[in-house]
Every structure is written in C-alpha cells, then in structure tokens.
Amino acid sequence: MIGLIKIVHQWTGDRKAMDDAIVKYLRDVSGASRRNLIRAYAVPTLSHLGFVEGRGENLRCSPDGESLVNAAQQGLDAGLRRFGYLLHTLDSEKGLQVLSELADMQADEKPMSRDALVTRLWTKHHSQLADQGLTLTMLADRLTKWLAYLKYVRFIDLRDANITLNPAQIEAGLAANKIEVAGELFRRLLFEGYEGLKSHAMGSVYVPIPDLRRYVAKHLLEQGTPISEAQFDDLLRQQPRVTEEHVILLSPPGHRSDRGIWIGKDYFYYLSIHPVRRDK
C-alpha cells in the first residue's frame, strides 16, 4: 500500500504515467486486467483508506496520503508507524473499532479466532451494517482485508485465522505520531488558508473544508509537524465560532460532497469567516 501511494505522489498530474506505474507495481501479484488493477483495486482501496482524493486527471494524494509518503521517505519503520497510526485513527473514528474489540477480549494474552471476531462485530454493529446493505459474509470479507492491513503494520499477528494483538507495536506507532498543535498556530493557518483560497473563489466567501484541510496539513508538514485529517477535524471542532473579532460559519454542501466534516449529527462542507461588525 505504501508503494501505491508513493506512485500517486510521484506521478500526480500525469494520469497515464501513474496508471502505467500502478499496473507495473501490481503485475507481480495479480494477473488481472489493467482496468481492474486500477479501477477495481488500486484507486478504490486508496480512496477507502483516505489516502487519495480527486478523480481522473485530478487524482492526487490526500493530506493523510502526503504525510504517509513523507514518513516512508524517512525509512520503512517510519512509514509503517505512520500507516499504522492512520489505520488506528480510521478504525477508531470511522470503522468498527476492531483494535478496541481485540483489546477488550484480551487478544494479546489469548489469541482470538477470526470467526469469533466476525460474530462479535456483527452482533455489536448489526443495525449499522444492515443499513449499509452488508451481510455477515460481506463483513467477513471486509474484515479479512482489514486484518491484512493491521498485520502489515505489525499491530496484530495472524496465524491459522487466529489473531494476537500486539499492544507494544500499537503504542509505539501512536507515540511516534502523536503531534500536538497549538490552537493559536492552527487558527493562524486556518485564517491564512481561508484568505488565500477565498481570493480564488470568484467572489464567493465560501471555501471548501477539504481545501482548507489540505492547506493547513501541507504547511504543518513543511514545519515537521504532520497532522492527520482526523486531527484537523478535531482542531476545527474545538475552534470558537464567535470571538470579539470574527465569526466562523460552517455550511452544508449544496449537493452530495465527500470529505467534509461531521459535527454531531450535522455535516458541513464549506467554511466562511466574517469580521464582527461594531456599532459606532
């Protein structure tokens, strides 16, 4: 997976060269057609993990994808720890909390069978999964793929369909990527990004949150402070909406748009910042 995201990073802006490199990279492990390697495996997988954004010629690394490439350039261990950290975040916030479930079952002391884990997850999340149109068989297939990622980053050992949790590896991955960003620094970059992006918005005061996320993450990465997209979202949620000088307004999309932000049960895609008017 790290190899694939590095290809996207290298060939951003040249989709044909990107696709050629992806097919060459995957050809050793699969005899599938070029179309299936790209459209049925590489791009959907990277998109599901949140490592790419955009479509067609505009396909590129997401902020999380960029942070993974940056870590991988420092060495294999750094890349694996960053990948593990991003997987942990995705599992905790948008997934089925597989790692939490394994920890609750003390799978570090007594291995847990994959079938038992599937049953527990199905029982615990049945309503949510049913709403997504997933069956027990589909959950088992999805879990198999997810466990392969967790094994790759050494968060689990997987032998004969029995899972052993590796808490030390998990803690090492999280500790190596635990970045604290001062609220004041985040707010400054948020405002700078907003003003810069608004200048290209053809008179609109609304700036897409994914563009702001990319701007802030890029500038923090350049300062040696890589944050995940989930961290950006948490920091944005913590920002005061109203101060003595500014009001931050969040707005929903006019149509379905991905990569916005959930705050409670509300989904937002645009952000605008307005100075407080003072009565004379």
C-alpha positions as CSV (number, residue, x, y, z in Angstrom):
1,M,0.0,0.0,0.0
2,I,2.8,2.4,0.8
3,G,4.3,1.6,-2.7
4,L,1.0,2.6,-4.3
5,I,0.6,5.9,-2.6
6,K,4.2,6.8,-3.4
7,I,3.4,6.2,-7.1
8,V,0.4,8.5,-6.9
9,H,2.6,11.1,-5.2
10,Q,5.3,10.8,-7.9
11,W,3.0,10.9,-10.9
12,T,0.4,13.4,-9.8
13,G,-0.7,15.4,-12.9
14,D,0.2,12.6,-15.3
15,R,-2.5,10.1,-15.0
16,K,-1.3,7.8,-17.8
17,A,2.2,7.5,-16.3
18,M,0.6,7.0,-12.9
19,D,-1.6,4.2,-14.2
20,D,1.3,2.6,-16.0
21,A,3.4,2.6,-12.8
22,I,0.5,1.1,-10.8
23,V,0.0,-1.7,-13.2
24,K,3.7,-2.5,-13.3
25,Y,3.8,-2.4,-9.5
26,L,0.8,-4.8,-9.1
27,R,1.6,-7.1,-12.1
28,D,3.8,-9.3,-10.0
29,V,1.0,-10.2,-7.6
30,S,-2.0,-10.2,-9.9
31,G,-2.8,-11.2,-13.4
32,A,-6.0,-9.1,-13.5
33,S,-6.6,-6.7,-16.4
34,R,-5.2,-3.2,-16.4
35,R,-8.6,-1.8,-16.0
36,N,-9.4,-4.0,-12.9
37,L,-6.0,-3.4,-11.3
38,I,-6.6,0.4,-11.4
39,R,-10.3,0.8,-11.1
40,A,-11.3,-2.2,-9.1
41,Y,-8.3,-2.4,-6.7
42,A,-5.7,0.4,-6.5
43,V,-7.8,3.6,-6.6
44,P,-10.8,2.3,-4.6
45,T,-8.5,0.9,-1.9
46,L,-6.5,4.1,-1.6
47,S,-9.7,6.1,-1.6
48,H,-11.3,3.9,1.1
49,L,-8.3,4.4,3.3
50,G,-8.5,8.1,2.8
51,F,-5.1,8.4,1.1
52,V,-6.2,9.9,-2.2
53,E,-8.7,12.5,-3.4
54,G,-10.0,13.8,-6.7
55,R,-10.8,11.8,-9.8
56,G,-9.4,11.2,-13.3
57,E,-6.5,13.5,-14.1
58,N,-7.1,15.3,-10.8
59,L,-6.3,12.2,-8.7
60,R,-3.8,13.1,-6.0
61,C,-2.7,12.3,-2.5
62,S,-4.9,13.5,0.3
63,P,-3.2,15.2,3.3
64,D,-3.1,11.8,5.0
65,G,-1.5,10.3,1.9
66,E,1.1,13.1,1.7
67,S,2.0,12.5,5.4
68,L,2.4,8.8,4.7
69,V,4.7,9.4,1.7
70,N,6.7,11.9,3.8
71,A,7.2,9.3,6.6
72,A,8.0,6.5,4.1
73,Q,10.8,8.6,2.6
74,Q,12.4,8.7,6.1
75,G,12.6,4.9,6.2
76,L,10.5,1.7,6.3
77,D,9.8,1.8,10.1
78,A,8.7,5.4,9.9
79,G,6.4,4.6,7.0
80,L,4.9,1.6,8.8
81,R,4.3,3.5,12.0
82,R,2.6,6.4,10.1
83,F,0.5,3.9,8.2
84,G,-0.4,2.2,11.5
85,Y,-1.3,5.5,13.1
86,L,-3.6,6.4,10.2
87,L,-5.2,2.9,10.3
88,H,-5.8,3.2,14.0
89,T,-7.4,6.6,13.6
90,L,-9.7,5.3,10.8
91,D,-10.6,2.2,12.8
92,S,-11.4,4.2,15.9
93,E,-13.4,7.0,14.3
94,K,-15.0,5.6,11.1
95,G,-14.5,1.8,11.4
96,L,-15.8,-1.0,13.5
97,Q,-13.2,-0.5,16.4
98,V,-11.6,-3.8,15.6
99,L,-8.5,-3.0,17.7
100,S,-10.6,-1.9,20.6
101,E,-12.6,-5.1,20.4
102,L,-9.5,-7.2,20.3
103,A,-8.1,-5.3,23.3
104,D,-11.4,-5.8,25.2
105,M,-11.1,-9.5,24.5
106,Q,-7.5,-9.5,25.8
107,A,-6.4,-10.9,22.4
108,D,-2.8,-10.1,23.4
109,E,-2.9,-12.9,26.0
110,K,-5.2,-15.3,24.3
111,P,-5.5,-15.4,20.5
112,M,-9.0,-14.8,19.1
113,S,-10.3,-16.6,16.1
114,R,-11.3,-14.6,13.1
115,D,-14.7,-16.2,13.1
116,A,-15.3,-15.2,16.7
117,L,-14.3,-11.6,15.9
118,V,-16.7,-11.6,12.9
119,T,-19.5,-12.8,15.1
120,R,-18.8,-10.2,17.9
121,L,-18.7,-7.4,15.4
122,W,-21.8,-8.5,13.6
123,T,-23.7,-8.7,16.9
124,K,-22.4,-5.3,18.1
125,H,-22.9,-3.4,14.8
126,H,-25.7,-5.3,13.2
127,S,-28.1,-2.4,12.7
128,Q,-25.4,-0.1,11.3
129,L,-24.1,-2.8,8.9
130,A,-27.6,-3.7,7.8
131,D,-28.3,0.0,7.0
132,Q,-25.2,-0.2,4.7
133,G,-26.6,-3.3,3.0
134,L,-23.8,-5.5,4.4
135,T,-24.4,-9.2,5.1
136,L,-22.5,-11.4,7.5
137,T,-20.5,-12.8,4.6
138,M,-19.6,-9.4,3.3
139,L,-18.5,-8.3,6.8
140,A,-16.2,-11.3,7.0
141,D,-14.7,-10.4,3.6
142,R,-14.2,-6.8,4.6
143,L,-12.6,-7.9,8.0
144,T,-10.2,-10.2,6.2
145,K,-8.9,-7.3,4.2
146,W,-8.7,-5.0,7.2
147,L,-6.8,-7.6,9.3
148,A,-4.2,-7.9,6.4
149,Y,-3.5,-4.1,6.8
150,L,-3.2,-4.5,10.6
151,K,-0.8,-7.4,10.2
152,Y,1.2,-5.4,7.7
153,V,1.8,-2.6,10.2
154,R,2.6,-5.2,12.9
155,F,-0.4,-4.3,15.1
156,I,-1.5,-8.0,15.1
157,D,-0.1,-11.4,14.4
158,L,-2.3,-13.7,12.2
159,R,-1.7,-17.4,12.2
160,D,-4.2,-20.0,11.1
161,A,-7.0,-17.5,11.3
162,N,-6.1,-16.8,14.9
163,I,-5.4,-13.1,15.9
164,T,-2.9,-12.0,18.5
165,L,-2.9,-8.3,19.4
166,N,0.5,-6.5,19.7
167,P,-0.1,-3.6,22.2
168,A,3.5,-2.6,22.2
169,Q,3.6,-2.1,18.5
170,I,0.4,-0.1,18.6
171,E,1.7,2.2,21.4
172,A,4.9,2.7,19.5
173,G,3.1,3.7,16.4
174,L,0.8,6.1,18.2
175,A,3.6,7.6,20.3
176,A,5.7,8.3,17.3
177,N,2.9,10.2,15.5
178,K,1.3,12.0,18.5
179,I,1.6,15.6,17.4
180,E,0.4,18.4,19.5
181,V,-0.6,21.6,17.6
182,A,-1.1,24.8,19.5
183,G,-4.6,26.2,19.0
184,E,-3.2,29.6,18.1
185,L,-1.0,28.2,15.4
186,F,-3.9,26.2,13.9
187,R,-6.1,29.2,13.9
188,R,-3.5,31.4,12.2
189,L,-3.0,28.8,9.4
190,L,-6.8,28.4,9.1
191,F,-7.3,32.1,8.6
192,E,-4.3,32.4,6.3
193,G,-5.6,29.4,4.2
194,Y,-9.1,30.9,4.1
195,E,-8.0,34.3,2.8
196,G,-5.7,32.7,0.2
197,L,-8.3,30.3,-1.1
198,K,-11.1,32.8,-1.0
199,S,-9.1,35.0,-3.3
200,H,-9.5,32.3,-6.0
201,A,-13.2,31.7,-5.3
202,M,-14.6,34.2,-7.8
203,G,-16.3,36.4,-5.3
204,S,-17.6,33.7,-3.0
205,V,-16.9,33.8,0.7
206,Y,-17.4,30.1,1.0
207,V,-14.2,27.9,0.9
208,P,-14.4,24.1,0.8
209,I,-13.2,22.5,4.0
210,P,-11.2,19.8,2.1
211,D,-9.2,22.6,0.6
212,L,-8.5,24.2,4.0
213,R,-7.6,20.8,5.4
214,R,-5.1,20.4,2.6
215,Y,-3.6,23.9,3.1
216,V,-3.2,23.6,6.9
217,A,-1.8,20.0,6.7
218,K,0.7,21.0,4.0
219,H,2.1,23.9,5.9
220,L,2.3,21.9,9.1
221,L,4.1,19.1,7.3
222,E,6.6,21.5,5.9
223,Q,7.3,22.6,9.5
224,G,7.9,19.0,10.5
225,T,4.5,18.7,12.3
226,P,2.4,16.2,10.3
227,I,-1.2,16.0,11.4
228,S,-3.8,13.6,10.2
229,E,-7.1,14.7,8.7
230,A,-8.9,13.5,11.8
231,Q,-6.6,15.8,13.9
232,F,-7.5,18.7,11.7
233,D,-11.2,18.0,12.1
234,D,-10.8,17.8,15.9
235,L,-9.0,21.1,16.0
236,L,-11.6,22.7,13.8
237,R,-14.4,21.5,16.1
238,Q,-12.5,23.0,19.0
239,Q,-12.3,26.4,17.5
240,P,-14.5,29.1,19.0
241,R,-17.1,30.0,16.3
242,V,-17.6,33.6,17.7
243,T,-14.9,35.9,19.1
244,E,-14.7,39.6,19.6
245,E,-13.2,39.9,16.1
246,H,-14.5,37.1,13.9
247,V,-17.4,34.8,13.3
248,I,-16.7,31.4,11.7
249,L,-19.7,29.9,9.8
250,L,-19.9,26.3,8.6
251,S,-22.3,25.5,5.8
252,P,-23.6,22.2,4.4
253,P,-23.0,21.3,0.7
254,G,-25.5,22.1,-2.0
255,H,-25.2,18.5,-3.2
256,R,-23.5,15.4,-2.1
257,S,-19.8,16.2,-1.5
258,D,-17.3,14.0,0.2
259,R,-14.5,14.9,2.7
260,G,-16.5,17.5,4.7
261,I,-16.7,17.4,8.4
262,W,-19.3,15.9,10.8
263,I,-20.1,17.9,14.0
264,G,-22.5,15.9,16.0
265,K,-25.2,14.8,13.5
266,D,-24.6,17.8,11.2
267,Y,-22.5,17.6,8.1
268,F,-20.6,20.6,6.7
269,Y,-18.6,21.2,3.6
270,Y,-18.0,24.9,3.4
271,L,-16.4,27.4,5.8
272,S,-16.6,31.2,5.8
273,I,-15.0,33.8,8.2
274,H,-16.6,37.2,8.8
275,P,-15.4,40.2,10.8
276,V,-17.6,41.2,13.6
277,R,-19.3,44.5,12.8
278,R,-19.0,47.0,15.6
279,D,-21.8,49.5,16.0
280,K,-20.5,53.1,16.1
